[in-house]
Amino acid sequence: MSMGAGSVDDEPMMEMNMTPLIDVLLVLLVMFIITIPVMTHAVKLDMPRATNAPSLVLPVVINLEIDFDGTILWNGTPVPDLDTLDAYFRREARNDPQPELHIWPSKRVDYGVVAKVLAGAQRNGLLKIGFVGNEQFM
């Protein structure tokens, strides 16, 4: 009674029994997994020292509103064109500390206008840029 389909009873079985080999390999795999040391993921953080007192100076905030028709308002004052806006960005980028630029885009403004304003702010060296009023887009 051999397991092969076309074998004759008096011939020796030529197939290797794989069950013990698989059992041994599984035991070795489990032992290997158990003996591997646990990898620790460490993140190096440079925390502030106790001698570094936080600055009590509040940052200057520039509110930049962009209306639905592309009109740009710098702290409530209309900006005539993008070249003037670039001059404002360059002047404020030289200040120490740099002011925060809060952009208030209208819900209906063309994205191209907002993209040009962001590109101008980045190109002229402003680092602290953020969007305000995002709840209107929800």
Stockholm file with secondary structure:
# STOCKHOLM 1.0

chainA/1-138         MSMGAGSVDDEPMMEMNMTPLIDVLLVLLVMFIITIPVMTHAVKLDMPRATNAPSLVLPVVINLEIDFDGTILWNGTPVPDLDTLDAYFRREARNDPQPELHIWPSKRVDYGVVAKVLAGAQRNGLLKIGFVGNEQFM
#=GR chainA/1-138 SS CCSSSSCCTTSCCCSCCCHHHHHHHHHHHHHHHHHSCCCCCCCCCCCCCTTCCCCCCCCCEEEEEECTTSCEEETTEEECCHHHHHHHHHHHHTSSSCCEEEEEECTTSCHHHHHHHHHHHHHTTCCCEEECCGGGGC
#=GC SS_cons         CCSSSSCCTTSCCCSCCCHHHHHHHHHHHHHHHHHSCCCCCCCCCCCCCTTCCCCCCCCCEEEEEECTTSCEEETTEEECCHHHHHHHHHHHHTSSSCCEEEEEECTTSCHHHHHHHHHHHHHTTCCCEEECCGGGGC
//
